[in-house]
Amino acid sequence: MSKEGSVPEKPKRKFAGWIVMLIVIVAGAAYGLHLYHVSQTREVTDNAQFDATIASVSARVGGQVVEVLVDSNDEVQKGQLLFSLDRSDYETRVEQLKSALEVARRKVAQARLRVQVARRESEAQIVQSGSAVEVSRQGVSAARQAVEVARAEAQKSVTGIEQAEADVAESKAKLTRAQAESRRLHDDVDRYALLFSKREVSQQRFEEIKTQAAQADAEVEATRQTIRAREALVRSAQSNREVALENVDKARAQTAEMEARVGEAHGRYQQAEATQTQIAVAEADVEVAKAEVLRVEAELKEAELKLSYTKIYAPMSGRVTHKNVEVGQQVEAGRPALALVDDTDLWVVANFKETQMERIQVGQKVGLAVDTYPGEELEGSIESIQAGTGAVFSLLPPENASGNFVKVVQRIPVKITLSKEEQQKHRLRPGMSVEATVWLQ
């Protein structure tokens, strides 16, 4: 009875096994379909972390720290004073350069004054010596004319009364010409006076015309005197002969004296012109002094900038981190003293494999799972995709031309932003690990 009753149990067990196997296959297939469906609708990476704007703060000049107004994790605002350096050395340098600048400016004023004095003296000497040369030349001309007159008178006295009478007639003709010339020159004087009043001719030209007119008048008068002398020669040729000879000697002596004066006056004129070189030297001194002013001004501006750099202000609003500065510490220019983190505006940098990037686009929604808040998912969106893999921008980018190339799947950084509301709900910090899920549909 027992053997017969146990025979039907085997088919039942075999059927139950098939049922279990079928269930497992169906469940596996369903799970596989689910995984396939999920893989078609999202891309996931745990190579992601939060990032933020971090500013490294350092002093632009070296010095000893005399005041620190912030501590680690303090909230600061842009433009807030963070710490100060000893200003004494920089203030001393500024005062020294201010004094040097004042001295340089005074040297410029003195150099300009020397130029003015040299120019006035030179102009006065040139005018004075030029006038002396002109007067001396006129004296020579008059003396030479006197010599000629004296010679003529002597000759007339020798040739006798007949020749003297002929000379008288000649002198009268000469007088007529001289009077005509005098009238012409006086007309020119009137005409040039009108032009000079209108500033159409120079004063020098006007003076020359007046001098010529005066000379013409002198010539007229000299001719008249000659006529009277020659008429007297007719009456007393012998007695006047000696006088004429004496006049010749006197005129020659006067001519020699006038010629010597011309030479002296010309020498003084050349000396006056030489003072123009002194003016040029003085003007060059002015330019040198002005260049010195510019140099000191530039140094003063630099010193004032360095003085202002002894107070270090926050370049942006944020939280103080990585503080490495204390009162009494000697800091160097450019050495980081602390860092400021703007923890009010964070984003996520997710490094997706290049094989995941086919359908990832800007603007897609992203779910963010933060290790600090298990069971919660923050919502973000893709703002930008880096134009290159992370390895391309590394300190030592890979060199694939060496012949030892091994293909490695590269990762591309993707920037994911969160709304202000999401950031305010949670205490997020740069560097936190994140699992990012990009929803492709």
C-alpha positions, 0 to 999 in steps of 0.5 A: 500500500505504501509503495503504490501511494508514493508513486504519484508524488514524483510527478507533482514534485517535478511539476512544482520545480518547473513552476519555480524555474518558470517564475525565476525566469519570468522574474529575471526577464522582468528585472532585465527589461526593467534595467534596460528600460531604466538604462534608456531613461537615465545616466548615473554616476557617483563621480560627482561632488559639490563645488563653489566659488573659492577666493584665495586671499593674500597680501600684495605686500610683505610685512608684519600682521598687526590686526586680524579682524576675522576668524575661521568660519566667520561670514564676511561681506565684500569690501570688509577689512580682514587683517592689516599689516604694519604701515610704518615703513610704507608711510615713511617711504611715502613721506620721503617721496613727497619731500623729494617731489617738492624738491624736484618741483622747485628745481623745475621752477628755478630752471625756468627762472634761469631760462627767463633771465638768460633770455632777457639778458641775451635779447638786451645784449643783442639789441644794444650791440646791434645798435652800436654796430649800426651807429659805428657803421654810420660814423665810418660812412660819414668819416669817409665822406668827410675825407672825400670832401676834404680831398676835393677841397684840397684839389680845388684849391690847387687847381686854381680859381678857374677850377674852383668856379667849375667846381662851384657849378658842379656843386650846385648841380649836386645840390639840386640832385641832393635836394631832389633825393631828400624830398624823395626820401622824406616822401618815403618817410611819410609813406612808411610812417603810415605803413608802420602805423598799420603794422605792415612794415617793421620798425627796423625798416622804418628807422632805416628810411628815416636814417636815409632821409637824415643822411640825404638832408646831411648831404644837402647841407654838406653840398651847400657848405661845399659850395660856400667853401669853394666860392671862398676858395676862389677868393682865398685858394692859397690860404684854404689849401693848408686848411683843406689838407689838415681836414683830410688828415683829420677825416682819415684819423676819424675814419680809422677811429670809426672803423675800430669802433665798428670792429668792437661793436661787431665783437660785442654783437657776436658775444650776445648771439653766443648767449643763445647757447646758454639759453638752450642749455638752460632749457635743457635743464628745465626738461631734465628737471621735469623728467625728474618730477615725473619719475618721483611722481611715479615712485610716489604713486607706487609707494601710496599703492603699497601703503594701501595694500597694508589693509587687506579687504574681502574680494567677495562675500563668503565664509572664512576658511583655511585661515593661516594668519595671526597677529605678529606673523610675518607674511610674504606678498602673494602667500595665501593667508586665508580663503573665502568660500561663497556657500550661498551659490553651489553647484555640482560637477559630475564626471560622466564617462564619455560612453554616457554622453551620447544623450546628455544635453544642457537643460536636462533634469538631474536627481542628486543623492547626497551622502549627508542626507540619505533617502533624500533626492535634490533636484537640479539641471544641467547648466553646461558641459565642459569642452574637453575631458578632465584629462586634457586640462590636467597639469600633465595631459596624456601624450598618446604619441609615445607608442605605449597607448592604452585606451582608457575611458575618459570622463567629461565634467558636467556642471549641474546647478540647484535652485536657491530653494534647494540650497537653503533647505540643506546645509551643503558644502563644497567637496560633498560627494553626490550621486547624480542621475540625469533623466534623459526623457 
